């Protein structure tokens, strides 16, 4: 499907503005928990995949293994994660949330959810659901065409 140039330009501008607003609101909401957005995503991923290795986290979050390692180390040093020998990966370490990590994640997710609600407040519930579904479909389509060098 081809879109008119004006729609494509508007999409770029609108998505940039939306992403900046979302990032700002969520960053502000989770700041009291001493987290940045990448750390919140990592904690949420480990909550969903307890025992994940750094390589699994990197793939799931679509970040480099080095970035995943830095995040894991930082959160481990803060007592939010623990790492133990992985039961099936010989040299791998399994990451799990500590009780402090679970508590921090729960509170930060609630704060982030309030920020999402604020950003979506101009929309009706059905419009907000349609926006999320549309963004997910577009993200899935974009993943089908990775940038050169990432295939």
N, C-alpha and C positions, 0 to 999 in steps of 0.2 A: 504494500500500500504506500503510495506516495503522498506526502503532505505538502501543502503550499509553503513556500519559503517563509511567509509571515508567521505561520503556525510554528514552524521549527524555531524561528528566532524567539517567539514568545515563550515556547517551551523552555529554551535555554535560560532565558531571563527569569521566568517563573520558578523553575526548579532551583536555580542558584539562590534566589531570594528565600524560597521555602527552606532550603537546606541551611542557609545561614541563620534564619529565625529559629528553626528547630534546634540546631546546634547550640545557639546562644541560650535558649530557654532551658534546654536539658542540662547544659553545663552549669548554669546558675542553680538549677534545682538540686543537682547532685553534689555541688561544691561543699555543702555542710558535712558530707560523708567522706570528704577528702578523696574523691574519685574524679577521674576524667572519663569521658565517654568511652574511650577504648578499654579502660579498666572495667567499666560497667558491663560492656559487651563480653569481655573475657569471663567475668564472674558469672554472668548469665549462661554462657556456653558451658562452663564447668558444672554449673548446677544441673543443666540438661544432660551433660555427658560426664558424669563423675568418673574419675579414673583416666581421663583422656591424657594422651601424651602431648608434648609441645607440637609435634608434627601434626597430630590430629586437630589441635586447636588452631594452628596456622591455616590448615586447609579449610576448616569450618568457617573461620573468620575472614578468610581471603586476605591474609597478611603474610609477610615473610616469616620463616621459622625464627629468624633473629629477633624480629619484633615480638613474636609470641613469647620467646624466651625472656626478653627484657620485661614484658608485662608480668609474666609468671614470677620472675625473680623479685620484682618490686612488690607484688602483692603477697608473696611468701614472706619477705622481710617484714611486712606490716602485720603479719599474723592472720591474714585473710585466707590464705591457702596453705595446704600442706602437700608435700610430695613424698611419695613412697615408691619403692621399686615396683615396676609394672609387672603384673603376674605372667604376661606372655611375651613382652618385648624385652629381650635380653638386657639391653643397655638403657631402656626407657624408664622414665619416671612418670608415675600416675599422679595427676593433680586432683585434689579434692578441696572443697570449701571447709574451712574450720567453722566452729559455731559462730565466731566473730564474723567470718566471711558471709555466712548465711544471714545473720542479722543485718549486716551492712547492706547486702544485696536486697533484702526485703524492703528495707527503709528507702534505699536509693531508687528501687523500681517504683515504689509508690510515689515518690517525688517526681520521677520522670513521667509517670502516667499522668500526673496532674499537669505537667508541662505540655504533654501531648494533647490533653483535653483542652487546655487554654488555646493552643495553636489551632485546633480544629473547631473551636467554639462558634465561628461564623457559619459552620456547616450543620445541616440537619444530620441526625444519626445515619440515615440512609446515604446521604452524600459523603459523609466521612468514611463509611464502609466501602463505598464505591471508589473513593480516592485510594484507600489502602489497597484494595484489590487491583486497581489499575496500576499502581506503583509496583506491586508485586509482579504483575504480568510483564511490565516493561523491564524490570530488573531481571526477570528470567530470560527475556528476549536478549538483553544485553549480555548476559553470561554465555549465550550461545555464540557470541562473536567477540571472544576475548581480544585485547590489544595484541599487536605483533609481539612475539617473544614470550607470551603468557599462555600459549595454546598447549 
